[in-house]
Amino acid sequence: EEVLPRAVFSLAPNYPNPFNPATAIEFSLGEAALVRLVVYNSLGQPVRELMDETLEAGNHRIVWDGRDGQGRPLASGTYFCRLRAGGREQIRSMLLLK
């Protein structure tokens, strides 16, 4: 009997990167968990919360449009995406080029 590989916790590099105007963020969960996905600027300040909800195990994808929480376009620069779920976290850098 074939056993499918179990999904593991991981945050893939965003694509495209560098990006303008939007980029896809893909991640995997090994088990159902409360997921918090937040984008930070280069000073470590949160600029946009993309997700704060419970998701099932498996692969997930969300698109970020390069805007802050008020819908304003952000400046070119390096941003960081932090995925927190089930007591684990992973961070990736993203480059927004206008």
C-alpha positions in Angstrom: 0.0 0.0 0.0 1.5 3.3 -1.1 1.7 6.0 1.6 1.6 9.6 0.3 4.3 11.9 1.8 2.9 13.9 4.7 3.0 17.7 4.2 5.5 19.4 6.4 5.7 23.0 7.8 7.4 25.1 5.2 7.3 28.6 3.6 8.4 28.6 0.0 10.1 31.5 -1.6 7.6 33.9 -3.1 7.1 34.0 -6.8 7.9 36.1 -8.7 10.7 37.7 -6.7 11.5 40.6 -7.3 7.8 41.4 -7.9 5.6 44.2 -9.1 2.7 44.6 -8.6 1.9 41.2 -6.9 3.6 38.0 -5.7 2.3 34.6 -4.7 3.3 33.2 -1.2 3.0 29.4 -0.9 3.3 27.4 2.3 2.6 23.9 3.7 1.3 22.8 7.0 1.9 19.3 8.5 -1.3 19.6 10.6 -4.2 21.9 11.0 -3.2 25.0 12.8 -3.9 28.7 13.5 -1.9 30.4 10.7 -0.6 34.0 11.0 1.0 35.4 7.9 2.4 39.0 8.3 4.4 41.2 6.0 7.1 43.5 7.7 9.2 46.3 6.3 13.0 46.5 6.5 12.7 48.1 9.9 10.7 45.1 11.3 7.4 47.0 11.4 4.3 45.1 10.4 2.8 46.6 7.2 0.1 44.1 6.3 -1.5 41.0 8.0 -2.3 38.6 5.2 -3.8 35.8 7.2 -4.9 35.0 10.8 -7.1 31.9 10.6 -7.1 28.2 11.2 -6.3 26.1 8.1 -6.2 22.4 7.4 -3.0 20.5 6.8 -1.7 20.7 3.2 -0.5 23.2 0.7 -1.8 26.8 0.7 -1.3 29.9 -1.5 -2.1 33.5 -1.0 -1.3 36.5 -3.3 0.0 39.8 -1.8 -0.6 42.9 -3.9 2.2 45.0 -2.5 -0.1 47.2 -0.5 -0.3 48.0 3.2 -3.2 47.3 5.6 -4.9 50.5 4.4 -4.7 49.6 0.8 -1.9 52.0 -0.1 0.8 50.9 -2.5 4.2 50.4 -0.7 7.5 51.8 -1.8 10.2 49.7 -3.6 12.3 47.8 -1.1 12.8 44.6 0.8 9.9 43.2 2.8 9.7 40.1 5.0 7.0 37.6 5.2 6.6 35.7 8.5 4.6 32.5 8.7 3.6 31.4 12.2 1.6 28.2 12.8 1.5 25.5 15.4 4.4 27.0 17.5 6.7 27.2 14.5 7.7 30.1 12.3 9.6 30.8 9.1 10.6 34.1 7.5 11.4 34.9 3.8 12.5 38.1 2.2 10.7 39.6 -0.7 11.8 42.4 -3.1 9.3 44.9 -4.4 10.6 46.8 -7.4 8.5 49.7 -8.9 
